[in-house]
Amino acid sequence: MVIKILEMALPVLIMLGLGYFCKAKNVFDEKGLLGLKAFISNITLPVVLFNAFLRTDVTLTSSTSMTRSVAGYKSSPL
């Protein structure tokens, strides 16, 4: 269980540490930061979202029950 948590949290912590290091050492200037932000928001984020939606397992049963729960319907017994 601890290993699964580390597998999920460690990449995030590494990226936070890398960002802190770059900020402390002034690795990027203002123009470089604007380019990096544009790259992340225009290319990287859509790719990550597309990949997440692609890997999601959605079946008719799960999507129907999710729709009912969001809409506030109670499932009727069969």
C-alpha distances in whole Angstrom, upper triangle without the diagonal:
4,5,5,6,9,10,11,12,14,17,18,18,20,22,23,24,26,28,28,30,32,33,34,36,38,37,38,41,42,43,40,37,39,39,35,35,37,35,32,33,35,33,30,29,30,29,25,26,28,25,23,25,26,22,22,23,25,28,31,29,26,29,31,29,28,31,32,30,31,34,34,35,34,34,37,36,38
4,5,5,6,9,10,10,11,15,16,15,17,20,20,21,23,25,25,27,29,31,31,33,35,34,35,39,39,41,38,35,37,37,33,33,36,34,30,32,34,33,29,28,30,29,25,26,29,26,23,26,27,24,24,25,28,30,33,32,29,31,34,32,30,33,35,32,32,36,36,38,37,37,40,40,41
4,5,5,6,9,10,10,13,15,15,16,19,20,20,22,24,25,26,28,30,30,32,34,32,34,37,38,39,36,34,36,36,32,32,34,32,29,31,33,31,27,27,29,27,23,25,27,24,22,25,25,22,23,24,27,29,33,32,29,31,34,32,30,34,35,33,33,37,37,39,38,38,41,41,42
4,5,5,6,9,10,12,14,14,16,18,19,20,22,24,25,26,28,30,31,32,34,32,33,37,37,38,35,33,35,34,30,30,32,30,27,28,30,28,25,24,26,24,21,22,24,20,18,22,22,19,19,20,23,26,29,28,25,27,30,28,27,30,32,29,30,33,34,35,35,34,37,37,38
4,5,5,6,8,11,11,12,14,16,17,18,20,22,22,24,26,27,28,30,32,31,32,35,35,36,33,31,33,33,29,28,31,29,26,27,30,28,24,23,25,24,20,22,24,21,19,22,23,20,20,22,24,27,30,29,26,27,30,29,27,30,31,29,29,33,33,35,34,34,38,38,39
4,5,5,5,8,10,10,11,14,15,15,17,19,20,21,23,25,26,27,29,28,29,33,33,35,32,29,32,31,27,27,30,28,25,27,29,27,23,23,25,24,20,22,24,22,20,23,24,21,22,24,27,30,33,32,29,30,34,32,30,33,35,32,32,36,36,38,38,38,41,41,43
4,6,6,7,10,11,11,13,15,16,17,19,21,22,23,25,26,28,29,28,29,32,33,34,31,28,30,30,26,26,28,26,23,25,27,25,21,21,23,21,18,20,21,18,17,21,21,18,19,21,24,27,31,30,27,28,32,31,28,31,34,31,31,35,36,37,37,37,40,41,42
4,6,7,8,9,11,12,14,15,17,18,20,21,23,24,26,27,28,27,28,31,31,32,29,27,28,28,24,24,26,24,21,22,24,23,19,18,20,19,15,17,19,17,15,18,19,16,17,19,22,25,29,28,25,26,29,28,26,28,31,28,28,32,33,34,35,34,38,39,40
4,6,5,6,9,10,11,12,14,16,17,18,20,21,23,24,26,25,26,29,29,30,28,25,27,27,23,23,25,24,20,22,25,23,20,19,22,21,17,19,21,19,17,21,22,20,20,23,25,29,32,31,28,29,32,30,28,31,33,30,29,33,34,36,36,37,40,41,42
4,5,5,6,9,10,10,12,14,15,16,18,20,21,22,24,23,24,27,28,29,26,24,27,26,22,23,25,23,20,23,25,23,20,20,23,21,18,20,23,20,19,23,24,21,22,25,28,31,34,34,31,32,35,34,31,34,36,34,33,37,37,40,40,40,44,44,46
4,5,5,6,9,10,10,12,14,15,16,18,20,21,22,21,21,25,26,27,23,21,24,23,19,19,22,20,17,19,22,20,16,16,19,18,15,17,20,17,17,20,21,19,21,24,27,30,33,33,30,30,34,33,30,33,35,33,32,36,37,39,40,40,44,44,46
4,5,5,6,9,10,11,12,14,15,17,18,20,21,20,20,23,24,25,22,20,22,22,18,18,20,19,16,18,20,19,15,15,18,18,14,17,19,18,16,20,22,20,21,24,26,30,33,33,30,30,33,32,29,32,34,32,30,34,35,38,38,39,42,44,45
4,5,5,6,9,10,10,12,14,15,16,18,20,19,20,23,24,26,23,20,23,23,19,19,23,21,18,20,23,22,19,18,22,21,18,20,23,21,20,24,25,24,24,27,30,33,36,36,33,33,36,35,32,35,37,34,33,37,38,40,41,42,45,46,48
4,5,5,6,9,10,10,12,14,15,16,18,17,18,22,23,24,21,19,22,22,18,19,22,20,17,20,23,21,18,18,22,21,18,21,23,21,21,25,26,24,25,29,31,35,38,38,35,35,38,38,35,37,39,37,36,39,41,43,44,44,48,49,50
4,5,5,6,9,10,10,12,14,15,16,15,16,19,20,21,18,16,18,18,14,15,18,16,14,16,19,18,15,15,19,18,16,18,21,20,19,23,24,23,24,28,30,34,37,37,34,34,37,37,33,35,38,36,34,38,39,42,43,43,47,48,50
4,5,5,6,9,10,11,12,14,15,15,16,18,19,21,18,16,18,19,15,15,19,18,15,17,21,20,17,17,21,20,18,20,23,22,21,25,26,25,26,30,32,35,38,39,35,35,38,37,34,36,38,36,34,38,39,42,43,44,47,49,50
4,5,5,6,9,10,10,12,14,14,15,18,20,22,19,17,20,21,17,18,21,20,18,20,23,23,19,20,24,23,21,23,26,25,24,28,29,28,29,33,35,39,41,42,38,38,41,41,37,39,42,39,38,41,43,45,46,47,51,52,53
4,5,5,6,9,10,11,12,11,12,16,18,19,16,14,18,18,14,15,19,17,16,19,21,20,17,18,22,21,20,22,25,24,24,27,28,28,29,33,35,39,42,42,39,39,42,41,38,40,43,41,39,42,44,46,48,48,52,53,55
4,5,5,6,9,10,10,10,10,14,15,16,14,12,15,15,12,13,16,16,14,16,19,19,16,17,21,21,19,22,24,24,24,27,28,28,29,33,35,39,41,42,39,38,41,41,37,39,42,40,38,41,42,45,47,47,51,53,54
4,6,5,6,9,10,10,12,14,16,18,16,14,17,18,15,16,19,19,17,20,23,23,20,21,24,24,23,25,28,27,27,30,32,31,32,36,38,41,44,44,41,40,44,43,40,41,44,41,39,43,44,47,48,49,53,55,56
4,5,5,6,8,8,11,14,16,18,16,14,18,19,16,17,21,20,19,21,24,24,21,22,26,26,24,27,30,29,29,32,33,33,34,37,40,43,46,47,43,43,46,46,42,44,47,44,43,46,47,50,51,52,56,57,59
4,6,5,6,5,7,10,13,15,12,11,15,15,13,14,18,17,16,19,22,21,19,21,24,24,23,26,28,28,28,31,32,32,34,37,40,43,46,47,43,43,46,46,42,44,47,45,42,46,47,50,52,52,56,58,59
4,6,5,7,8,10,11,14,12,10,14,15,13,14,18,18,17,19,22,22,21,21,25,26,24,27,29,29,29,32,34,34,35,39,40,44,47,48,44,43,47,46,42,44,47,44,42,45,47,50,51,52,56,58,60
4,6,8,10,12,14,17,15,14,18,19,17,18,22,22,21,23,26,26,24,25,29,29,28,30,33,32,32,35,37,36,38,41,43,47,50,50,47,46,49,49,45,47,49,47,45,48,49,52,54,55,59,60,62
4,5,9,11,14,16,14,14,17,18,17,18,22,21,21,24,26,26,24,26,29,29,28,31,33,33,33,36,38,37,39,43,45,48,51,52,48,48,51,51,47,49,52,49,47,50,52,55,56,57,61,63,64
4,6,7,10,12,11,11,14,15,14,16,19,19,19,22,24,24,23,24,28,28,27,30,32,32,33,36,37,37,39,42,44,48,51,52,48,47,51,50,47,48,51,49,46,49,51,54,56,57,61,62,64
4,7,10,12,9,10,13,13,12,14,17,17,17,20,22,22,20,22,26,26,25,28,30,30,31,34,35,35,37,40,42,46,49,50,47,46,49,49,46,47,50,48,46,49,51,54,55,56,60,62,63
4,7,8,5,6,10,10,9,11,14,14,15,17,19,19,19,20,23,24,24,26,28,29,30,32,33,34,36,39,41,45,48,49,46,44,48,48,44,45,49,47,44,47,49,52,54,55,59,60,62
4,6,5,6,9,10,10,12,14,15,16,18,20,21,21,22,25,26,26,28,30,31,32,34,36,36,38,42,44,47,50,51,48,46,50,50,46,47,50,48,46,48,50,53,55,57,60,62,64
4,5,5,6,9,10,11,13,14,15,17,18,20,20,21,24,25,25,27,29,30,31,33,35,36,37,41,42,46,48,50,46,45,48,48,45,45,48,47,44,46,48,51,54,55,59,61,62
4,5,5,6,9,10,11,13,14,16,16,18,19,20,22,24,25,26,28,29,31,33,34,35,37,41,42,46,48,49,46,44,48,48,45,45,48,47,44,46,49,52,54,55,59,61,62
4,5,5,6,9,10,11,12,14,15,16,16,18,21,21,22,24,26,27,28,30,32,33,34,38,40,43,46,47,44,43,46,47,43,44,47,46,43,45,48,51,53,54,57,59,61
4,5,5,6,9,10,10,12,14,15,15,16,19,20,20,22,24,25,26,28,30,31,32,36,38,41,43,45,42,40,44,44,40,41,44,42,40,42,45,47,50,51,54,57,58
4,5,5,6,9,10,11,12,14,15,15,18,19,20,22,24,25,26,28,29,31,32,36,37,41,43,44,41,39,43,43,39,40,43,42,39,41,44,46,49,50,54,56,57
4,5,5,6,9,10,10,12,13,14,16,17,19,20,22,23,25,27,28,29,31,35,36,40,42,44,41,39,42,43,39,40,43,42,39,42,44,47,49,50,54,56,57
4,5,5,6,9,10,10,10,12,15,15,16,18,20,21,22,24,26,27,28,32,34,37,40,41,38,37,40,41,37,38,41,40,37,40,42,45,47,48,51,54,55
4,5,5,6,8,10,10,10,13,15,15,17,19,20,21,23,25,26,27,31,32,36,38,39,36,34,38,38,35,35,38,37,34,37,39,42,44,45,49,51,52
4,5,5,6,8,9,10,12,14,15,16,18,20,21,22,24,25,27,31,32,35,37,39,36,34,37,38,35,35,38,37,34,37,40,42,44,45,49,51,52
4,6,5,5,7,9,10,11,13,15,16,17,19,21,22,23,25,29,30,34,36,38,35,33,37,38,34,35,38,37,35,37,40,42,44,45,48,51,51
4,6,6,5,6,9,10,10,12,14,15,16,18,20,21,22,26,28,31,33,35,32,31,34,35,31,32,35,34,32,34,37,39,41,42,46,48,48
4,6,6,5,7,10,11,11,13,15,16,17,19,21,22,26,26,30,32,34,31,29,32,33,29,30,33,32,29,32,35,37,39,40,44,46,47
4,6,7,7,9,11,12,13,15,16,17,19,21,22,26,27,30,32,34,31,29,33,34,30,30,34,33,31,33,36,38,40,41,44,47,47
4,6,6,6,9,10,11,12,15,16,17,19,21,24,25,29,31,33,31,29,32,33,30,31,34,34,31,34,37,39,41,41,44,46,47
4,6,5,6,9,10,11,12,14,15,17,19,22,24,28,30,32,29,28,31,32,29,30,33,32,30,33,35,37,39,40,43,45,45
4,5,5,6,9,10,11,12,14,15,17,20,22,25,28,29,26,25,28,29,26,26,30,29,26,29,32,34,36,36,40,42,43
4,5,5,6,8,10,11,12,14,15,19,20,23,25,28,25,23,26,28,24,25,29,28,26,28,31,33,35,35,39,41,41
4,5,5,6,9,10,10,12,14,18,19,23,25,27,25,23,27,28,25,26,30,29,27,30,33,34,36,36,39,41,41
4,5,5,6,9,10,11,12,16,18,22,24,26,23,22,26,26,23,25,28,27,25,28,31,32,34,34,37,39,40
4,5,5,6,8,10,11,14,16,19,21,23,20,19,22,23,20,21,25,24,22,25,27,29,31,31,34,36,37
4,5,5,6,9,10,13,14,18,20,22,20,18,22,23,21,21,25,25,23,26,28,30,32,31,35,36,36
4,5,5,6,9,12,14,18,20,22,20,19,23,24,21,23,26,26,24,27,30,31,32,32,35,36,36
4,5,5,6,10,12,16,18,20,17,16,20,21,18,20,23,22,21,24,26,28,29,29,32,33,34
4,6,5,9,9,13,16,17,15,14,17,19,16,17,21,20,19,22,24,25,27,26,30,31,31
4,6,8,10,13,16,18,16,15,19,20,18,20,23,23,22,25,27,28,29,28,31,32,32
4,6,9,13,16,17,15,15,19,20,18,20,23,23,22,25,27,28,29,27,31,31,31
4,6,10,13,14,12,12,15,16,14,16,19,19,18,21,23,24,25,24,27,28,28
4,7,10,11,9,10,13,14,13,15,18,18,18,21,23,23,23,22,25,25,25
4,7,8,6,6,10,11,10,12,15,15,16,18,20,20,20,19,22,23,22
4,5,5,6,8,10,11,12,14,15,16,18,20,19,19,17,19,20,19
4,6,5,6,9,10,10,12,14,15,16,18,17,17,15,17,18,17
4,6,5,6,8,10,11,12,14,15,16,15,14,12,14,15,14
4,5,5,6,8,10,10,12,14,15,14,14,13,15,16,17
4,6,5,6,9,10,10,12,14,13,14,13,16,18,18
4,5,5,6,9,10,10,12,11,12,10,13,15,15
4,5,5,6,9,10,10,9,9,8,11,13,14
4,5,5,6,8,10,10,11,11,14,16,18
4,5,5,6,8,8,11,11,14,17,18
4,5,5,6,5,7,7,11,14,15
4,5,5,6,7,9,12,15,17
4,5,8,10,12,16,18,21
4,6,9,11,14,18,20
4,7,10,13,16,18
4,6,9,12,15
4,6,9,12
4,7,9
4,6
4
